[in-house]
Amino acid sequence: MQPIGIIHSPFRKKEYTQIQPCRSHSKGQVEVFPEFVDGLQDLDGFSHIILLYYFHCSKGYSLRVKPFLDHKLHGLFSTRYPCRPNPIGLSVVRLVSITANILEIQGVDILDGTPLLDVKPYIPEFDRVDGVRAGWFEIRNKPEQRC
């Protein structure tokens, strides 16, 4: 795989980066490399996009981890922990505007300088799923267990 761009955000250090787009109001930019700009045609009609990117600062992984929102060990693949065998990230962000090769986005939870692998439009008919279960996260976040 080769990056198609770079993601710019206010987050310069991993420890200060938001943990999910839905918990972030931060703005950022996606710089698409010039040779891929033609692929942005018609993207401006979408309110949200899916960014796939490379966790370039992630080193190693463990198959059991304590995720950011829990204190118990869980299997890596039941979390969104960034240290993974194939360190690929996914974020759904609001697309604010497009100017040439720059996408202005909101809800960024990505470290500044992260290599962009792909952009896809968020389409509710395809991407939203009803009747979901959220495993350990759902159990952890029952109203009686919240602080």
N, C-alpha and C positions, 0 to 999 in steps of 0.2 A: 504494500500500500504506500501511497505517497500523499502527503498533505495537499489539500487544495486551497489552504489559506491559514490564517492565524487568528485566534480569538484574543481580543484585548478587553481587559476588565480592570476594575479598581483593586483587585485582589493580587497583591505581589507576593504574599506568603501563604502557604497551604493552611496554616492554622487560623487565618482570618477569613478564609473563603466560606461563603454561605454553603449550607449542606444540601439544599434542594432549591430549584427555581421557584417553587411556590412559596418559599420562605424568604425570598429575596426581592427587593424592589430596585436593586442596583442596575445601572445601565452599563452597557458595554458596546463593543463593535466587533463585527466579524469582517476581517479583511480577506476577501476572496482574491486569489492570485489572478493576474490579468488573463492568463490562458484559459480560465474557467468562467469568465464573466458572462459569456453567451448563455451559460446554463442558468443564469438568474432570471432570464426572460419569464414573465408572468408570475414570478414569486411574490411581487408586490400586492397581489390580490388576496394574500393569506394573512390573517392576523397573528398566527403563531407558526413557528417552525421547529423542527427537530434537528438538533445539532449532534453529530457524532464526532468524537474527538479522541485524541490519544493522551492518556494520563502520562505526560512526558516526565514528570517528577516522581512518579511512583516507582518504588524500588522493592522488588521481591513481593511475596505474598504468603499468606497462611490460609489453610482451608477452614480454620475456625477463628473467628474474629469477634471483637466487641464493637458493634456499630456505634455511631455517634449518638444515637438516641436511646441506647440501652446499656445496661451494665453487665449483661449476661453474654456468654459466648454463644455464637450462632454459626451455622455453616456459611461460608463465604457466599455461596450462590443464593442464599436467602437474605442477602443484604445488598446495599448499594456501596459498600466499602470500595474505595478507589484502588487498593493494592490487589491486583488480580493477575491470573496467569496470562491473559491477554488484556492489558490495561486500556480498555475502550470505555469511554464515558458517553452518556446520552442525556441531553437536557432538552426540555420543551420550553421555549422562551417566546415572549411577545416580539413580533417583528414591528418596529416602530416606523422605519423608513429604509429606503435603498437609494443611495447616491453613487452612481458608477459601480465600483467594486466593493463599497462599504455598506454593510447591513447594520443599522442601528437597532439594538435589541434591549429589552428590559426583562428583568428576572434572571440575570446572569448569576451563575453559581460556579464559575469556571476560573481557574487560575490564569492570570495574565500571561500571554505568550504561548498558550496551549495550541498545538497543531490541530487544525480542522481536517477531518477526514471526509465528511459528507454533510449535506443539508437536504432535508426533506420537508415538504409541507405537512403541517398537522391538519388532518382531515377527520373531524369528529365521527363521521360514519365508519371510518376504517380504524381509527385509533382509540376511541372511547369504548370502554367495555363495561357493561352493566352486570350486576350480580357478582361482584368480585369478593374474594376473601383476602385479608392482608396478614395472615399467619401471626407470627410473634408480635409484629407491630400493632396489629389490631387488638390483641390481648393486652399488650402493654399500655395502650392508650384508651382503655375503657374509662368512662367519666369518673368512676369511683377511685381510679388509680392516678388521676392527674393531680399535680401539685397545685 
